[in-house]
Amino acid sequence: MKLSEAIAIRVKELLNERNLSNYYLFKESGIPRSTISAVVNAKKNNVGTNTIYQIASTLGISLEEFFKAPIFDSVDD
């Protein structure tokens, strides 16, 4: 699995756990809506660390907690 796919799965997982939408993430994080959509749909091959940090921060978790998910164990690129 590609890293971008794992990130997309993790973001969706976190949003679902909190009953939040992509729109909430866009409004609260300041990340452009098109970027949120590209990340969540794994259309963005290189997701920047700043973007991941903003997502994690908006969801109230650390980068460590974001990447500690088992989904990242199967990343191969």
Phi and psi in degrees as a GROMACS rama.xvg file:
@    title "Ramachandran Plot"
@    xaxis  label "Phi"
@    yaxis  label "Psi"
@TYPE xy
-76.8271  154.389  LYS-2
-60.5014  -40.5514  LEU-3
-62.1772  -34.8179  SER-4
-69.3194  -40.1162  GLU-5
-65.6108  -40.5672  ALA-6
-62.888  -43.935  ILE-7
-59.4629  -45.9263  ALA-8
-62.1646  -43.23  ILE-9
-64.9332  -43.2124  ARG-10
-62.6163  -45.7173  VAL-11
-60.9357  -41.6684  LYS-12
-59.8317  -46.9196  GLU-13
-65.4815  -40.7014  LEU-14
-64.3136  -43.7309  LEU-15
-63.1896  -42.1598  ASN-16
-58.1282  -33.4329  GLU-17
-100.128  3.05188  ARG-18
54.1255  46.0407  ASN-19
-114.585  160.916  LEU-20
-110.734  168.383  SER-21
-58.7849  -37.0155  ASN-22
-60.9164  -42.369  TYR-23
-58.4404  -46.6582  TYR-24
-60.6032  -42.9471  LEU-25
-61.0739  -48.7484  PHE-26
-66.9069  -41.8255  LYS-27
-83.7758  -28.6943  GLU-28
-91.6578  -25.3189  SER-29
82.7855  3.22161  GLY-30
-78.0133  134.586  ILE-31
-54.435  143.864  PRO-32
-56.3753  -39.6014  ARG-33
-65.2846  -34.6529  SER-34
-69.0785  -44.2321  THR-35
-57.5816  -46.9511  ILE-36
-61.0702  -43.905  SER-37
-64.8421  -38.8265  ALA-38
-67.5571  -50.2785  VAL-39
-64.7031  -30.1913  VAL-40
-98.3531  10.7779  ASN-41
55.0014  34.0998  ALA-42
-91.3364  -12.5399  LYS-43
-103.148  109.24  LYS-44
-68.3516  -34.6845  ASN-45
-119.193  94.5328  ASN-46
-84.8975  122.244  VAL-47
-68.6575  150.985  GLY-48
-63.1615  -34.1571  THR-49
-63.9295  -39.9348  ASN-50
-64.128  -45.1649  THR-51
-63.5338  -41.1253  ILE-52
-61.0455  -45.2028  TYR-53
-62.2516  -40.8192  GLN-54
-64.0222  -49.9947  ILE-55
-60.2551  -45.7903  ALA-56
-61.3853  -43.6556  SER-57
-62.3748  -33.7984  THR-58
-87.5841  0.620861  LEU-59
77.2304  29.1523  GLY-60
-128.879  162.91  ILE-61
-85.3871  166.208  SER-62
-62.4326  -36.718  LEU-63
-59.6824  -45.7959  GLU-64
-65.503  -37.6905  GLU-65
-59.5885  -47.6489  PHE-66
-87.6688  -3.74515  PHE-67
-77.7691  -6.8422  LYS-68
-66.5233  143.571  ALA-69
-58.0006  -23.928  PRO-70
-57.1926  -29.1031  ILE-71
-78.5395  -9.76993  PHE-72
-70.4962  -21.909  ASP-73
-102.798  13.2525  SER-74
-75.4576  132.729  VAL-75
-126.597  15.4079  ASP-76
